[in-house]
Amino acid sequence: MTSVFIVSGLIFLILLCFGMYGLSRILIYFRLAEFTYNQSFMDNLIYYGSYIGTGYFLLIAIEYVFDELKMRFSDNKYFQGWYFHILTVTVSTIIFYLCVQINYQYIHINFFVIYFIIAFLYLLTELFYPESEDLNRKD
């Protein structure tokens, strides 16, 4: 059973690497980003990997906080419908930019490009995990 988790985890990481590589090439081609850190393979892997990892865990934490706020203040209009989604994406982008992006001096990506990337990723999570339903629930 553990081998299934290891294999699926490795496949996920490989696909993530190819996806991030492809995204970086698209951003460079359209001159939307500039990646100037170019050292050895391991140094690049650690530098860019820490950027992706830190950003990922920060966005997961922000999404968790907003889900808790949505449950706690469910009658507030800002935590319902499109207000909630726009608020979540905007706050996530601002916090990501201030906490992660500013600290990486060799990665130059415009704020609005980051905003659209985070909005697209948020759209995918809402599309594939609607309303955070518990799909394992037995009724």
Helices and strands as residue ranges (DSSP letters): H 2-29, E 33-35, H 41-72, G 77-79, H 81-99, G 101-103, E 107-109, H 111-128, G 130-132
